[in-house]
Amino acid sequence: AALLSGLALLVLVGIFDDRMGLSTGLRFLVQAAAALIMVYWGDVRLDNLGNLFGYGDVILGRWSVPMTVFAVLGVINAMNMIDGADGLAGGLALAALLVFAAILAADSSLGGTLLLPLAAAVAAFMVFNLRTPWRKRASVFIGDAGSMLLGFALAWYAVDMASVRHAMTPITAVWILGVPLMDTVSLMIRRMLKGASPFAPDCEHLHHILQRAGFSHGVTVAIMI
């Protein structure tokens, strides 16, 4: 119920954002509210960063809630910012969901999760919406509503599997979500070095760079997935 409530909140606000354009601050506020639903209602929080430095596990303690909110906002906005080519956000999300499902299946704890139904829904959307030789353009614009839904779902399962089910280490989740996270972090750093807002739109995403290098839209999306 907490997962579905957080998803519903983000989709609702995302629809308004797609239609009218909401401020960055308001979007962050709603995303933080969804993250707090995840923490306090779903009891899914990041309380241990694992043995990052070789001296034992990094226990968050009182920093557990703010770090969880930060992580959720990071994944949501990484998926939102990388959504610049037809099929890209859905394809990256589907790849991550399938890896998560494989890890839980190996841990015998896949049952009772919504991972496979969610992956099936994303796969069906991809079949309907991916560019093919017979479809030159996507049928539906996923928008902020769709990308925030995907980002929140990925953040939920990353934290749930790392800190609740202990099916993987937290840094493993970072690697599974590495493409959108690294693209977003590197892009924001480059923008700030230029003196621009880290949230200002530009054409410096990885998919833009690949397309300028001569790869077609479809090949670019396939490379990144």
C-alpha angles and dihedrals in degrees: 000000000000092000093049092045092053091048092048092050093052094045091050093050090041090057090054090046092051092049102039109010114244125213120267090241093055092048090051090049093053092045090052089050090054089049090052090051087055093049103041103028101029093034089222109140140147107247102155130039093195128233096322099157103030096254099096135286119325103233113201100200109168089007091064097097098043091045091050091050090047092050093048092049089048095054095042093052093042089058090043094051097044092053096102104115132053110268096005102108092040093046094049091046092048092050091051094045091052091050090049089049092049091051092049091046090053088049091049091236103104094105116094095029128107092226098108096043089049092048090049091051092050091046091052090049090051092051089050096042112028118110112251135167085269096046116049096186137024116267096218132036105225091206128176090308092062099037093049090049090053093045094051093047091050092047091049094053094041091056094037093053095043102042107018106033095024090215092140140004120268092246089056088062090052091054093047089053092037101119099058093036095051092043091053097044094047091046094050091048092051091049093050091047087057090051093248129126112274087230097049113119118246141147099257101102117123091255090054091050092049092049091050087052087062104264117137122242093258095046091048092054091046092050092051095046 
